[in-house]
Amino acid sequence: MNFEGLMLTSASATGGMGVVSIVYIVLIVAFFYFFLIRPQKKEKKNKEAMLSSLAIGDSVLTTAGFYGIVIDMTDDTVIVEFGNNKNCRIPMQKEAIVQIEKPEDAVESAEDKSAEKDKSKK
């Protein structure tokens, strides 16, 4: 009889351990989702939105660190003109663009900087 009682307590203890291990697995999956998968999806969505707003004449920063101006576009490629030399035009994938600066944004930021300089002179 003692042997049967011992078996029952060990079986109930094992059942409790199964619940705990399931909870650990759920916590690990939740951790991976909230700290790895979800931010990656959000970053991908932001990049797609940025690339969809790309237009001819925009100033761009590439993954190689070059600044240029978009002069032509197709569905998945862009032709970027680098520097003052009008002959330096390189076709590249849209995914190689890291940052976009619209021409009107550049004008606004230049106006803001000049207004700040005028305030500091007074």
N, C-alpha and C positions, 0 to 999 in steps of 0.2 A: 504494500500500500504506500509506503514512503516513496518507493520508486515512481509510482504513478503520480503522486503529488509533485515530485521533483520535475517530472516531465511536463506537467501542466504549467508550473511556474516558469520553466525555461521557454516554453512555447509562447506564453503571454509576453515575456520579456523580448523575445525575438520579434513579435508582432509590433511592439512599441518601437523597436529599432528600425523596422521597415518604414514606419511613418516618418521618423526623424530623417532617414536617408532620402525619402521622397521630398521632404521639405527642403533639405540641402540642395537637391538637384533643381528644384523650382527656383530657389534663391540664386543659384549659379546661372541658370538660364535668364532670369530677370536681370541680373548684373550684366551679362553679355549683351542683352537687348538694349538696356538703357545707357550703357557706357560705351558700346562699340558699334552696334548695328544702327541704332536710331540716329546718332550724330552723323554717321557716314551718309545715311539717306538724306538727312537735312542738308548736308554740305553739297551733295550731288544735285539736289533740287535747286539750291541757290546758284550753283554753277550753270545749270541748264537755263535758269531765268536770266542770268547775266549774259550768256552767249546768245540767247534769243533776242536780247535788246541790242546786240551788236549791229552797227550800221556803218556805211561808208563814211570816212572822214573822222572816225573815232580814233583817239590815241589809245594804244594798247601796250601792255607789258607782257612779254612772253615768258615761258618757263626758263628760257636761257638767260633771261635778265635784260633783253633788248627792248628798248622803247621804239615804237614805230606808229605809223598811221595806216589804217586800212584803206586800200584804194580799190579793191574789188572783192567780191564774195560769191561763193557758190554754196551749195547745201552743206558741205562738210569741210571746205577749204576756204582760206582767205589769202589775199595777196597783200603783204605788208611792206610799206616803204620805210626804210631805215635811214636816219640822218638827213643831212641837207642834200646829199647826192641823189638826184632823181633816178639814177640808174640802178640803185641798190633796192631791188624789189624781189622779195622772197615769198613763194607760195608756202603755206603751212596749214596744218590741221587746226580747226577751231579749238580743239581741246588743249592746244599749246598756249592758249591765251589765259593769263592768270588774272589780269585786272583790266578794266575798261574805264577810260575817262572821256566823257562826252565833251565836245568843244565848248558848249554853253556852260558846263561845270567849270572848265578852266577859266573862262572869262569871269564868272562869278567869284571864284576864289581869288583871282588877281585883283578884282575890284575890292574885295574884302580886305586884302592885304594892304592895298593903297589907302583905304579908309583908316585902317589901324595905324599906319605910319603918320597920316595927317593928324590923328588924335594925339599921338605921342609927341609930335612936334609942338603942339599947342601948350 
